[in-house]
Structures are given as structure tokens and as C-alpha cells.
């Protein structure tokens, strides 16, 4: 049977929640509780500011809030688990009390993921694809959390073909998830735009995005303000939201389900147009 990424499915999440994916694009707002993220570092380092930003993002149209306490930019200073948890756990707990929004925790650490779900998170989002701390997969299985598994090319030799490398890396990640007992309906994949990929690789990945539906799983994309968008538009990070919205519309047409963004409003509008056109096309 042909896989249709626009067909309705339910992403099963922690705390008895689920989310429909397929017929319309879903926005995930980036809430960086860090002093050094590449485009908004320091804006939400204060917990109160982070909570306010999260609630504002929901009002703007975000259905998922992705809360992280360690920057993933290439030259970022690492933080220990205790610091990461001190940054994000109060924010997650406060947002869970004040909103019905779905909360994602952006972490590769198993213990941070466990504590975050206990605090109210519904999704675990691992930018290392379960391959830095494989025990995080067991946390997802035991808590019933939704699991986003991201591709990265960092700290390893990549295959020369961008799609072959996706299947090589994410195939191993999916085996880790399966071995840990994570149900397939709890998994979403992220091809990892910008993570050890140059501009040409990112553009090729966009152009060949449809090939990723061979995984037969919903796909999340995070192109927001990335360096390759800047290379194409000649814009600095804080001025790349229009370029980001263009990638959002293009990738929605290519079948992406979830869009991880900084500026919710502009990407909401891009998705509204793309989804309206898709609905007309599929009548």
C-alpha cells in the first residue's frame, strides 16, 4: 500500500494525550531556556520569560511547545544534566499548569527526559537520534511519551548521498527504539536540517524530501533561521523568518507534518496557504 503523508494518523503521547497529524500542518514553537542559542539566546533564560513566551506562542497558533535547556549550535558550551534540568523543569511544570498545549522536551539525556515527563511533558525530542544515550528510548517506552528521533551528521562519517545517510542513521535509531519497546505510533522522524549539513546538502534534502516517506512515519522539520536559509537569502539569523516560511510551505507540499519554528505567526500563515491549496488539490 502506498504511504500517504497527508492521511490522518494519531501521534500517541504521554499523559493520555494524542495529536492528529497528516491533513494539516502542525506548528511546534521553539522555547530556548538558554543564554546562548544561535538566534534568540538569552531572551527566555529567565523562567518567567520562558513561560510567557510559551503561552504567547500558543496564542499565536502553536500546538506544541519544544522546551530545551542546552543550545545545539555547533560551538555551544555544553551544560551538565543538573543545569539543564534546573533551567527547564520549572518552565515545563508552569506551562503544564497554565496551558493545555502539548509540551516537548528537547534533550538527549535519559534522566532529563524522565523528569520532564514527570513534570508534564508529552514528547521527548532527541537531536542525537537515541544514539548518544540509548537509554532515552526506554524512558519513552516506559512513560508512553511521543518520541521525535532526529538525524544528525555530527561526530561521524556520513555517507555521500544525503538520503542514503538518512536511512543509514535513522534505521539504527529506529532499531534502538524498537528494541526498547517504543510503539511505532509514538514515533516521528526529523531529518535534521542544518546538523552537519552544508547549504547544498540542505537544499538537496528539501528537493528529495519525498523519498523520506519510505520510512512510513510522520516527519518533523526544523529549518527555522538555519544557516542555509541565510546563505540563500543573505540574511542574518534574526531576519530569516520570511525565508523560513518559504521552506515551511515547500516542505508542507512535500508532506512534512510538523514544523519547529521561532516565529509562529508567519509560519502559521504559510501553512494556512499551503494547507488550503492541498485541500483544493485533493478534492
C-alpha positions as CSV (number, residue, x, y, z in Angstrom):
1,X,0.0,0.0,0.0
2,X,1.3,3.5,-0.9
3,X,2.1,5.7,2.1
4,X,0.2,9.0,2.1
5,X,1.7,11.5,4.5
6,X,-1.5,13.6,4.3
7,X,-3.7,10.8,5.5
8,X,-4.9,11.2,9.1
9,X,-3.0,9.5,11.9
10,X,-2.8,9.9,15.7
11,X,0.5,10.5,17.3
12,X,0.3,8.9,20.7
13,X,1.8,10.9,23.6
14,X,2.3,10.8,27.4
15,X,-0.4,11.5,29.9
16,X,-3.1,10.1,27.7
17,X,-2.8,12.8,25.0
18,X,-2.6,12.4,21.2
19,X,-2.3,14.7,18.2
20,X,-3.7,14.3,14.7
21,X,-1.1,14.5,12.0
22,X,-1.5,14.5,8.3
23,X,-4.4,16.6,7.0
24,X,-2.9,19.9,8.2
25,X,0.4,21.2,9.2
26,X,1.2,21.4,13.0
27,X,3.4,24.1,14.5
28,X,6.0,23.4,17.2
29,X,7.3,26.6,18.9
30,X,10.9,26.8,20.0
31,X,11.3,27.8,23.6
32,X,15.1,28.0,24.4
33,X,15.7,28.4,28.1
34,X,19.4,29.1,27.4
35,X,21.7,32.1,27.3
36,X,23.4,31.1,24.1
37,X,21.1,29.7,21.4
38,X,22.0,30.8,17.9
39,X,19.2,33.3,17.2
40,X,17.4,34.0,20.4
41,X,19.9,33.2,23.2
42,X,19.2,34.9,26.5
43,X,15.7,36.1,25.6
44,X,14.0,33.4,27.6
45,X,16.7,32.4,30.0
46,X,14.6,33.7,32.9
47,X,11.9,31.1,33.7
48,X,9.2,33.7,33.8
49,X,10.1,35.0,30.4
50,X,10.2,31.4,29.0
51,X,6.7,30.7,30.4
52,X,5.3,33.9,29.0
53,X,6.9,33.2,25.6
54,X,5.4,29.7,25.6
55,X,1.9,30.9,26.4
56,X,2.2,33.7,23.7
57,X,3.3,31.0,21.2
58,X,0.1,29.0,21.9
59,X,-2.0,32.2,21.4
60,X,-0.2,32.7,18.0
61,X,-1.1,29.1,16.9
62,X,1.5,26.7,18.2
63,X,0.1,23.3,19.2
64,X,3.4,22.0,20.6
65,X,6.0,23.8,22.7
66,X,9.5,22.5,22.4
67,X,11.4,23.4,25.6
68,X,15.2,23.0,25.8
69,X,17.9,23.9,28.2
70,X,21.1,23.3,26.1
71,X,22.0,25.0,22.9
72,X,22.6,22.8,19.9
73,X,24.6,25.2,17.8
74,X,27.9,23.7,16.8
75,X,30.2,25.9,19.1
76,X,27.9,26.0,22.1
77,X,29.3,25.4,25.6
78,X,28.0,22.1,27.0
79,X,26.0,22.1,30.2
80,X,25.7,19.3,32.7
81,X,22.5,17.5,33.4
82,X,21.8,19.4,36.7
83,X,22.0,22.8,35.0
84,X,19.8,21.6,32.1
85,X,17.2,20.3,34.5
86,X,17.3,23.4,36.6
87,X,16.6,25.5,33.5
88,X,13.7,23.6,32.0
89,X,11.8,21.6,34.7
90,X,10.2,24.7,36.4
91,X,9.2,26.0,32.9
92,X,7.6,22.7,31.9
93,X,5.8,22.4,35.2
94,X,4.5,26.0,35.0
95,X,3.4,25.7,31.3
96,X,1.6,22.4,32.1
97,X,-0.3,24.1,34.9
98,X,-1.3,27.1,32.8
99,X,-2.0,25.5,29.4
100,X,-3.4,22.5,27.6
101,X,-0.7,22.8,25.0
102,X,1.4,19.7,24.2
103,X,4.9,20.0,25.7
104,X,8.0,18.6,24.1
105,X,11.4,18.4,25.9
106,X,14.4,18.9,23.8
107,X,17.1,16.7,25.4
108,X,19.3,13.7,24.7
109,X,19.6,12.8,28.3
110,X,17.6,9.9,29.6
111,X,17.2,11.2,33.2
112,X,16.3,14.7,32.0
113,X,13.6,13.2,29.7
114,X,12.2,11.1,32.6
115,X,12.0,14.1,34.9
116,X,10.5,16.3,32.2
117,X,7.7,13.8,31.5
118,X,7.0,13.6,35.3
119,X,6.8,17.5,35.2
120,X,4.2,17.4,32.5
121,X,6.0,16.9,29.1
122,X,4.3,14.8,26.5
123,X,7.1,14.3,23.9
124,X,10.8,13.6,24.1
125,X,12.7,15.2,21.2
126,X,16.3,13.8,20.9
127,X,18.6,15.6,18.5
128,X,21.1,12.8,18.7
129,X,18.6,10.2,17.4
130,X,18.8,8.0,20.5
131,X,22.5,7.3,19.8
132,X,24.1,9.4,22.5
133,X,22.2,8.0,25.4
134,X,20.2,5.0,24.1
135,X,18.5,4.6,27.5
136,X,16.3,7.6,26.5
137,X,14.3,5.2,24.3
138,X,13.4,3.1,27.4
139,X,12.2,6.3,29.1
140,X,9.9,7.0,26.2
141,X,8.6,3.4,26.2
142,X,8.0,3.4,30.0
143,X,6.4,6.8,30.1
144,X,4.4,6.5,26.9
145,X,5.9,9.7,25.6
146,X,5.8,10.6,22.0
147,X,9.3,10.3,20.5
148,X,10.9,12.6,17.9
149,X,14.1,11.0,16.6
150,X,16.4,13.4,14.7
151,X,19.1,12.7,12.1
152,X,22.5,14.3,12.7
153,X,25.8,14.1,10.8
154,X,27.8,15.3,13.8
155,X,30.7,13.3,15.1
156,X,30.7,10.6,12.5
157,X,31.4,9.8,8.9
158,X,28.4,10.5,6.7
159,X,27.5,8.6,3.5
160,X,27.9,10.7,0.4
161,X,24.2,10.5,-0.6
162,X,22.0,12.6,1.7
163,X,19.0,10.3,1.5
164,X,21.1,7.1,1.9
165,X,22.6,8.7,5.0
166,X,19.2,9.4,6.4
167,X,18.2,5.8,6.1
168,X,21.5,4.5,7.4
169,X,21.4,6.7,10.6
170,X,17.7,6.7,11.3
171,X,17.5,3.0,10.6
172,X,19.8,2.4,13.5
173,X,17.8,4.8,15.7
174,X,14.6,3.0,14.9
175,X,16.1,-0.3,15.8
176,X,17.1,1.2,19.2
177,X,13.5,2.4,19.7
178,X,12.1,-1.0,18.7
179,X,14.4,-2.9,21.0
180,X,13.3,-0.6,23.9
181,X,9.7,-1.3,23.2
182,X,8.6,2.1,21.8
183,X,5.4,1.6,19.8
184,X,5.5,2.8,16.2
185,X,2.6,5.1,16.6
186,X,4.6,7.1,19.1
187,X,7.4,7.9,16.7
188,X,8.1,10.9,14.5
189,X,11.3,11.4,12.5
190,X,13.2,14.6,11.9
191,X,15.8,14.7,9.0
192,X,17.9,17.3,11.0
193,X,18.2,20.2,8.7
194,X,21.4,22.1,9.5
195,X,23.0,19.5,11.7
196,X,26.4,18.9,10.0
197,X,24.9,19.6,6.6
198,X,26.1,22.3,4.2
199,X,23.9,24.5,2.2
200,X,23.8,22.2,-0.9
201,X,23.1,19.2,1.3
202,X,20.2,21.0,3.0
203,X,18.7,22.1,-0.4
204,X,19.1,18.6,-1.8
205,X,17.4,17.2,1.3
206,X,14.5,19.6,0.7
207,X,14.3,18.7,-3.0
208,X,14.3,15.0,-2.3
209,X,12.2,15.2,0.8
210,X,9.5,12.9,-0.6
211,X,12.0,10.0,-0.5
212,X,11.9,10.1,3.3
213,X,8.3,8.9,3.2
214,X,9.9,5.5,2.7
215,X,10.1,5.4,6.5
216,X,6.3,5.4,6.5
217,X,6.3,7.7,9.6
218,X,5.3,11.3,10.1
219,X,8.1,13.8,9.6
220,X,9.1,16.9,11.6
221,X,11.2,19.6,10.1
222,X,13.3,22.3,11.7
223,X,14.6,24.8,9.1
224,X,13.9,27.9,11.2
225,X,16.5,30.6,10.8
226,X,19.1,28.0,9.9
227,X,22.4,29.0,8.2
228,X,21.4,27.6,4.9
229,X,18.3,29.9,4.8
230,X,20.7,32.7,5.5
231,X,23.1,31.6,2.7
232,X,20.2,31.7,0.2
233,X,18.6,34.9,1.4
234,X,21.7,36.8,2.6
235,X,20.0,37.5,5.9
236,X,21.3,37.3,9.5
237,X,19.7,34.8,11.8
238,X,17.1,37.2,13.3
239,X,15.9,38.2,9.8
240,X,15.4,34.8,8.3
241,X,11.7,34.2,9.2
242,X,10.4,35.0,5.7
243,X,12.9,32.6,4.2
244,X,11.9,30.1,6.9
245,X,8.2,30.5,6.0
246,X,9.1,29.7,2.3
247,X,10.7,26.4,3.4
248,X,7.6,25.7,5.5
249,X,5.3,26.0,2.6
250,X,7.5,24.0,0.3
251,X,8.1,21.2,2.8
252,X,4.4,21.0,3.6
253,X,3.7,20.4,-0.1
254,X,6.4,17.7,0.2
255,X,4.5,16.0,3.0
256,X,6.1,17.3,6.2
257,X,3.7,17.1,9.2
258,X,5.3,19.2,12.0
259,X,7.2,22.5,11.7
260,X,9.6,23.6,14.5
261,X,9.8,27.4,14.3
262,X,10.8,30.5,16.2
263,X,8.2,32.8,14.7
264,X,4.8,31.1,15.0
265,X,2.6,33.7,13.3
266,X,4.4,34.0,10.0
267,X,4.7,30.2,9.6
268,X,1.1,29.8,10.6
269,X,0.1,31.9,7.6
270,X,2.5,30.0,5.3
271,X,0.9,26.7,6.5
272,X,-2.6,28.1,6.1
273,X,-2.0,28.9,2.4
274,X,-0.2,25.5,1.8
275,X,-3.0,23.6,3.5
276,X,-5.7,25.4,1.6
277,X,-4.0,24.6,-1.7
278,X,-3.5,20.9,-0.7
279,X,-7.2,20.7,0.3
280,X,-8.3,22.1,-3.1
281,X,-5.9,19.7,-4.9
282,X,-7.2,16.7,-3.0
283,X,-10.9,17.3,-3.5
